[in-house]
Amino acid sequence: MSDLTLTPNIDNADDFYADLLEAHEGLEKSDSEALNARLILILANHIGDRQVLSQALNAAAFKMEE
């Protein structure tokens, strides 16, 4: 069991962000939302730790409230 990492932890984060934006380029809103959903599920499966996933959900929900 581990804790959610909220500090920067991605090599070349700007490049990843550019790739993410490129993946959404030209998509309709519904297709973009579907891409995000698939990406979330793929990454959640990779993480595989239900406690970490719950921490991530809570962190994301908290950020929306600010």
N, C-alpha and C positions, 0 to 999 in steps of 0.2 A: 504494500500500500504506500502510495506517495502523495505528495501535496502538489497542487497546481502551481506551475511556474508562471508568474505574472511579470517577471523582469525580462528585458529583451533577451531572446535566446535563438534568433534566426540568423544564420550567416547570410550576408548580402540581403538584408530585409527589404531594401529599396527595390532590388531586382525581383524578389518574390512578389512585392506589391505590383510592380509593373506587369509581371506575368499574370497576376490575378485580374488586373484591369483588362489586359489583352484578351483573356479568356471570355470576358463579358462583352467585348466590343461587338456591336452589331446585333446583339440579342434583343428580342422583345422582353418586356418586363417579366412576363411569366416564365420565359426560358431562362432569364438571368436568376430568378428566384429558384427555379428547379436546379440550376447549376450549383447555387449556394447550398441548397438542401442536400444534394448528392455529396458535395465536398464535406459538409459537416458530418454526414453519416460515415463517409470513408475515414475521416480523421478520428471520429469517435471510436470506430471499430479498431483503428490502429492503436489508439490510447488504451482501450480495453478495460480501464480501471473505473468502475462505476462511481467510486468516491471522487475521483479526480473530475469525472464528467459532471457530477453534481456540483462540485466547487466551481467549475467553468460556467455552468448554467446560472448559478447564484451570482457570480462575478459579472456576467453579461447583463443580467436583470438589474443588478445594482447600478451599473453604469448608465442604464437607460433612465433610471430615476433621477439622476443628477441633473 
